[in-house]
């Protein structure tokens, strides 16, 4: 088969392109920003403008959510009557080739949670396939092809893309107002997540049954904590343990058999036990053991504790022993651009963080000020899309208004025009900070950074193209 990707360099699109290429398909595509080392390493041709000849030759055209209806490639493909799939539709088609799909959705934390689950499954020899919205450090890739038993994927809600998946296990890390340029209202977003959960066999959401104690950083900067479950006496009061034990005794064999069958027969468990009850029975059985595990992990931000808890619960549900889960999580090296420390000739401490939603930014700031508490920290933020800045303006103001040493960099437009919302330059006008500055190009930014001491810490925040520009300029490596 011959595939042509419109917007091929996007993080998810490039992963799907590599997957199809490794399956033996002919894959090429176009992108306005054609830099992507993973595509080049896999021999995939990328064009920086429309390639009508390639479209004529291809069997399937797929496009990312950032592509508009007036795109020249897309219009020509429709004119020719080519089979056209959105990115979400293509991901859904690929996922059908696997016995079990584990899909991780949510406003924040889904990339790290997805990667953690994959790493534990890999450590116990399950050889899962991974589709990720980020670059996994160990693999230096956003896609890993394994066996057909497990497909672990990040599930994005933008344009309802995750509704093309029919997961065996779905994880919802959290839900906050996001992508309102598509959903229009938070209520619409919540309805979309409900649809996603209803078409999943098992659903995991935050439930407060696990918590962290003794959270701290060791001398090497590793995040340390003790993972605990609800104490048994609390459990007694909440669930009336005597009655609960009778229920468990009655259904224990049914639960175990149904779990086993659910993973033998894709989305067709022999026993039709209510999926939510099945999940709750299994987790309450685990809670009675009052689990206590001491973690020392390579990923830094404390918000990752919630991601680790979600990954732990899923892996526990898959009957992976605690010591193996611990090993898989502690060996995890992280995802690039998630509070990632990079090399810089002048500044020993430079961090890149993908945070682009106010909640994520708040957590990145909190972590930076804690980890580098004895140093001066400079934050450089590049907003991602004009509409997000407009829709969440009050939240952005709240996060930044009292922050010292803030630099705003020109908005990454992605799929938008400035008229769609509020630019980084206009955002500066809403902030009363006396130290806030704005840069319209890389040269002016680098001139400002040259004035800081080499002992200062630089934190680059955002989901735009600034990190690539810094790499290309040789500022970081």
SULKA-V39102 format. One record per backbone hydrogen bond with DSSP energy under -0.5 kcal/mol. CO is the residue of the C=O (numbers start at 1). NH is the residue of the N-H. E is the energy in kcal/mol with one decimal. If there is no record, write none. Layout:
CO&NH&E  CO&NH&E
This chain:
1&3&-0.5  1&26&-2.6  2&59&-2.8  2&60&-2.0  3&28&-1.7  4&62&-2.5  5&7&-0.6  5&8&-0.6  5&30&-2.4  6&64&-1.7  7&10&-1.3  10&14&-3.1  11&15&-0.9  12&16&-2.0  13&17&-2.3  14&18&-2.2  15&19&-2.1  16&20&-2.3  17&21&-2.2  18&22&-2.6  19&23&-1.1  20&25&-2.2  21&24&-1.7  25&27&-0.6  26&3&-3.1  27&45&-0.7  28&5&-2.4  29&47&-2.5  30&7&-2.7  30&8&-1.9  34&36&-0.7  36&40&-1.8  37&41&-2.6  38&42&-1.1  39&44&-2.5  40&43&-1.7  43&45&-0.6  45&29&-1.5  47&31&-2.5  51&55&-1.5  52&56&-2.0  53&57&-1.6  54&58&-1.4  59&83&-0.9  60&4&-2.3  61&85&-2.7  62&6&-3.0  63&87&-1.6  64&67&-1.6  68&71&-1.8  71&75&-2.6  72&76&-2.0  73&77&-2.2  74&78&-2.1  75&79&-2.1  76&80&-1.9  77&81&-0.6  77&82&-2.3  78&81&-0.8  83&61&-2.8  85&63&-1.5  86&90&-2.4  87&91&-2.4  88&92&-2.2  89&93&-2.1  90&94&-2.4  91&95&-2.4  92&96&-1.0  94&97&-1.7  95&98&-1.8  100&102&-0.5  100&151&-2.6  101&103&-0.6  101&168&-2.0  101&169&-2.2  102&153&-2.8  103&105&-0.6  103&171&-2.6  104&155&-3.0  105&173&-2.5  109&113&-2.4  110&114&-2.4  111&115&-2.2  112&116&-2.4  113&117&-2.2  114&118&-2.2  115&119&-2.4  116&120&-2.1  117&121&-2.3  118&122&-2.5  119&123&-2.2  120&124&-1.5  121&126&-2.6  122&125&-1.6  127&147&-3.2  129&152&-3.1  130&144&-1.8  131&154&-1.6  134&136&-0.7  135&336&-2.9  136&140&-2.2  136&141&-1.0  141&136&-2.6  142&132&-2.6  144&130&-2.9  144&146&-0.6  148&99&-2.9  149&100&-1.5  150&129&-2.7  150&152&-0.5  151&102&-2.9  151&153&-0.6  152&131&-2.4  153&104&-2.4  154&156&-0.6  156&162&-1.1  157&160&-2.5  158&161&-1.5  160&163&-1.6  161&164&-1.6  162&165&-1.4  167&201&-2.1  168&202&-1.8  169&103&-2.5  170&204&-2.4  171&105&-3.6  171&173&-0.6  172&206&-0.6  174&107&-1.8  179&182&-1.6  179&183&-2.4  180&184&-1.4  183&185&-2.1  185&189&-1.5  186&190&-2.5  187&191&-2.1  188&192&-1.8  189&193&-1.9  190&194&-2.0  191&195&-1.9  192&196&-2.0  193&197&-2.4  194&198&-2.2  195&199&-1.3  197&200&-1.6  202&170&-2.9  204&172&-2.9  209&230&-1.5  211&228&-2.9  213&226&-3.0  216&224&-3.4  218&221&-2.1  222&218&-2.2  223&297&-2.7  224&216&-2.4  225&227&-0.5  225&295&-3.2  226&213&-2.6  226&228&-0.5  227&293&-2.0  228&211&-2.5  231&235&-2.3  232&236&-2.4  233&237&-1.6  234&238&-2.3  235&239&-2.7  236&240&-1.7  236&241&-0.5  240&243&-0.7  240&244&-1.9  241&245&-2.7  242&246&-1.5  243&247&-1.9  244&248&-2.6  245&249&-2.8  246&250&-2.0  247&251&-2.2  248&252&-1.9  251&255&-3.2  252&256&-2.4  253&257&-2.4  254&258&-2.7  255&259&-2.6  256&260&-2.3  257&261&-2.6  258&262&-2.3  259&263&-1.0  260&263&-0.7  261&264&-0.9  261&265&-2.5  262&267&-0.5  264&266&-0.6  265&268&-2.4  270&272&-0.6  271&273&-1.6  274&278&-2.6  275&279&-2.0  276&280&-2.4  277&281&-3.1  278&282&-2.1  279&283&-2.3  280&284&-2.5  281&285&-2.0  282&286&-1.6  283&287&-2.2  284&288&-1.5  286&289&-1.4  287&290&-2.3  291&229&-1.0  293&227&-3.5  293&295&-0.6  295&225&-1.9  297&223&-1.2  301&304&-1.9  302&305&-2.0  303&306&-1.0  303&307&-0.9  304&308&-2.7  305&309&-2.4  306&310&-2.2  307&311&-2.3  308&312&-2.9  309&313&-2.4  310&314&-2.0  311&315&-2.4  312&316&-2.7  313&317&-2.1  314&318&-1.4  315&320&-2.0  316&319&-1.9  321&324&-0.7  321&325&-2.1  322&326&-2.9  323&327&-1.8  324&328&-2.5  325&329&-2.4  326&330&-2.7  327&331&-1.7  329&332&-0.7  332&298&-0.6  334&137&-2.0  335&338&-1.5  337&339&-0.8  337&354&-2.7  340&352&-2.7  342&350&-0.6  343&477&-2.1  346&348&-0.6  348&350&-0.6  349&458&-2.2  350&342&-2.4  351&460&-3.1  352&340&-2.8  353&462&-1.8  357&361&-2.6  358&362&-2.7  359&363&-1.8  360&364&-2.2  361&365&-2.7  362&366&-2.4  363&367&-2.3  364&368&-2.4  365&369&-2.5  366&370&-1.3  367&371&-3.2  368&372&-2.6  370&373&-0.9  372&375&-1.8  376&457&-2.9  378&459&-2.9  379&381&-0.5  379&407&-2.8  380&461&-3.4  381&383&-0.6  381&409&-2.8  383&385&-0.7  383&412&-2.9  385&389&-1.1  386&390&-1.9  386&422&-2.0  387&391&-3.2  388&392&-2.1  390&393&-1.2  392&396&-2.3  393&397&-2.6  394&398&-2.3  395&399&-2.0  396&400&-2.2  397&401&-2.5  400&403&-1.9  405&379&-2.3  406&437&-2.0  407&381&-2.8  408&439&-2.5  409&383&-0.7  411&413&-0.7  412&385&-2.6  413&416&-2.1  417&420&-2.3  418&421&-1.6  423&427&-2.2  424&428&-1.6  425&429&-0.7  426&429&-0.6  426&430&-0.7  427&430&-1.2  427&431&-0.6  428&431&-1.2  433&436&-0.6  437&408&-3.4  439&410&-1.5  441&445&-1.5  442&446&-2.7  443&447&-1.9  444&448&-1.6  445&449&-2.3  446&450&-1.8  448&451&-1.3  449&452&-1.5  453&456&-1.8  454&348&-0.8  457&378&-3.4  457&459&-0.5  458&351&-2.9  458&460&-0.6  459&380&-2.9  459&461&-0.6  460&353&-2.9  461&382&-2.5  465&469&-1.9  466&470&-2.4  467&471&-2.2  468&472&-2.7  469&473&-1.9  470&475&-1.7  470&476&-1.2  471&474&-1.2  475&345&-0.6
